[in-house]
Amino acid sequence: MIVKKLISFVSVFLLMLFFPACTPSAYEDVRIEEFPEKYKKYDVLPWEMLEDHRFSLVYEKILDDFPKDQYLHEFVSELYVVATGNRFVMTRQGPFIFLVGCMPHSCTVTRVLVLYDPDRNRAWAYAYDFGVHGRYEVWLGRPNDQIKKLIDDLDIMVDRRL
């Protein structure tokens, strides 16, 4: 998975470098925008989302599938992350809030990505660690292939914008 992300990231970077006017087709219908007034309350840091009652309930529910003894559990459940802030994402399927963060001192190998649909009150997450503990990755919230692709694409897009 990480190799695919790296190849995608390099491909997008080269495309943008040599053809700056080109937009990769994977991102045509996905836009990271400023937070509209209706969704302004989500323009916070990831861990501050846990103060929102609706979000915290749905997030706790998707964590039911995550083993409590897994060493990443506290990092993922408490959103104890290094982060720059949430992103507002507009797609053909509607608006989403994208939370991305990494484990302190391990940003290149340990991350959590959360996609929240505030209109339908649904959430999905992808957490991974490819560091000293070996390779571990988990999808939470039972995302379909379309949601997984959106999370992967957003991960690349956000990395590109940092």
C-alpha positions as CSV (number, residue, x, y, z in Angstrom):
1,M,0.0,0.0,0.0
2,I,2.8,2.4,0.9
3,V,4.7,1.6,-2.3
4,K,1.5,2.3,-4.3
5,K,1.1,5.7,-2.5
6,L,4.7,6.5,-3.2
7,I,4.4,5.6,-6.9
8,S,1.2,7.7,-7.1
9,F,2.8,10.6,-5.3
10,V,5.9,10.6,-7.6
11,S,3.6,10.2,-10.7
12,V,1.5,13.2,-9.6
13,F,4.6,15.2,-8.8
14,L,6.2,14.5,-12.2
15,L,2.9,15.2,-14.0
16,M,2.6,18.6,-12.2
17,L,6.3,19.3,-12.9
18,F,6.1,18.7,-16.6
19,F,2.5,19.5,-17.3
20,P,1.4,22.0,-14.7
21,A,-2.0,22.7,-16.5
22,C,-2.9,19.0,-16.3
23,T,-5.1,17.8,-13.5
24,P,-4.8,14.1,-12.8
25,S,-8.1,12.5,-13.5
26,A,-8.3,10.9,-10.1
27,Y,-8.7,14.4,-8.6
28,E,-11.0,16.0,-11.1
29,D,-14.1,15.7,-8.9
30,V,-12.3,16.2,-5.6
31,R,-11.6,19.7,-4.3
32,I,-10.1,20.9,-1.1
33,E,-11.7,24.2,-0.3
34,E,-12.1,26.8,2.4
35,F,-14.7,25.8,5.0
36,P,-18.1,27.3,4.1
37,E,-20.0,28.9,7.0
38,K,-22.2,25.8,7.5
39,Y,-19.2,23.6,8.2
40,K,-17.0,26.2,9.9
41,K,-17.2,24.4,13.3
42,Y,-15.1,21.6,11.7
43,D,-12.2,24.0,10.9
44,V,-10.3,22.8,13.9
45,L,-7.4,20.4,14.8
46,P,-8.2,16.7,14.6
47,W,-8.3,16.0,18.3
48,E,-10.7,19.0,18.8
49,M,-13.3,17.1,16.6
50,L,-13.8,14.7,19.6
51,E,-15.5,17.6,21.4
52,D,-18.2,17.5,18.7
53,H,-20.9,15.2,20.1
54,R,-22.1,13.9,16.7
55,F,-18.6,13.2,15.4
56,S,-17.4,11.6,18.7
57,L,-20.3,9.1,18.7
58,V,-19.7,7.9,15.2
59,Y,-16.0,7.9,15.6
60,E,-16.3,5.8,18.8
61,K,-18.5,3.4,16.9
62,I,-15.9,2.8,14.1
63,L,-13.3,2.2,16.8
64,D,-15.2,-0.9,17.9
65,D,-13.4,-2.9,15.2
66,F,-10.0,-1.7,16.4
67,P,-8.3,-4.1,18.9
68,K,-7.9,-2.3,22.2
69,D,-4.6,-4.0,22.9
70,Q,-3.1,-2.8,19.6
71,Y,-0.3,-0.4,20.3
72,L,-1.7,2.3,18.0
73,H,-5.1,2.3,19.8
74,E,-4.5,5.3,21.9
75,F,-2.9,7.3,19.1
76,V,-6.0,6.6,16.8
77,S,-8.8,6.8,19.4
78,E,-7.6,10.0,21.1
79,L,-6.4,11.5,17.8
80,Y,-3.1,12.2,19.5
81,V,-1.5,13.4,16.3
82,V,0.8,16.1,14.8
83,A,-1.5,17.9,12.4
84,T,-2.0,21.2,10.6
85,G,-5.8,21.2,10.7
86,N,-8.8,19.6,9.1
87,R,-9.6,20.0,5.4
88,F,-13.0,20.6,3.8
89,V,-13.4,18.4,0.8
90,M,-16.1,18.8,-1.9
91,T,-16.9,15.8,-4.1
92,R,-19.7,14.8,-6.5
93,Q,-21.0,12.7,-3.6
94,G,-21.1,15.7,-1.3
95,P,-19.0,17.4,1.3
96,F,-16.5,15.6,3.6
97,I,-14.2,16.6,6.4
98,F,-10.7,15.1,6.1
99,L,-8.6,14.7,9.2
100,V,-5.0,13.7,8.8
101,G,-2.3,13.4,11.4
102,C,0.8,11.5,12.2
103,M,2.4,10.1,15.3
104,P,4.8,12.5,17.0
105,H,8.4,11.8,15.9
106,S,7.1,9.2,13.3
107,C,5.3,11.3,10.7
108,T,6.8,9.5,7.7
109,V,5.7,6.1,8.8
110,T,2.8,6.3,11.2
111,R,-0.4,8.1,10.3
112,V,-4.2,8.2,10.8
113,L,-6.6,9.4,8.1
114,V,-10.2,10.1,8.9
115,L,-13.0,10.9,6.5
116,Y,-16.2,12.3,8.0
117,D,-19.4,12.9,6.2
118,P,-21.1,15.5,8.3
119,D,-24.4,15.4,6.4
120,R,-24.9,11.7,6.9
121,N,-22.9,11.4,10.1
122,R,-20.7,8.6,8.8
123,A,-16.9,8.2,9.3
124,W,-14.2,6.0,8.1
125,A,-10.5,5.8,9.0
126,Y,-7.3,4.3,7.8
127,A,-4.4,3.9,10.2
128,Y,-1.0,2.6,9.4
129,D,2.5,2.1,10.8
130,F,5.4,1.0,8.7
131,G,8.0,1.7,11.3
132,V,10.0,-0.2,13.9
133,H,7.0,-2.3,14.9
134,G,6.8,-3.8,11.5
135,R,4.0,-3.3,9.0
136,Y,0.5,-2.7,10.4
137,E,-2.5,-1.1,8.7
138,V,-6.2,-1.1,9.4
139,W,-9.4,0.3,7.8
140,L,-12.1,1.3,10.2
141,G,-15.8,1.9,9.6
142,R,-16.0,-0.7,6.8
143,P,-15.3,1.7,3.9
144,N,-16.2,0.6,0.4
145,D,-13.7,0.7,-2.4
146,Q,-14.8,4.2,-3.5
147,I,-14.3,5.6,0.1
148,K,-10.9,3.9,0.3
149,K,-9.8,5.4,-3.0
150,L,-11.0,8.9,-1.8
151,I,-9.0,8.6,1.4
152,D,-5.9,7.4,-0.5
153,D,-6.3,10.3,-3.1
154,L,-6.8,12.8,-0.3
155,D,-3.7,11.6,1.5
156,I,-1.6,12.2,-1.6
157,M,-3.3,15.6,-2.3
158,V,-2.7,16.8,1.3
159,D,0.9,15.7,1.2
160,R,1.3,17.6,-2.0
161,R,-0.1,20.8,-0.5
162,L,2.0,20.8,2.7
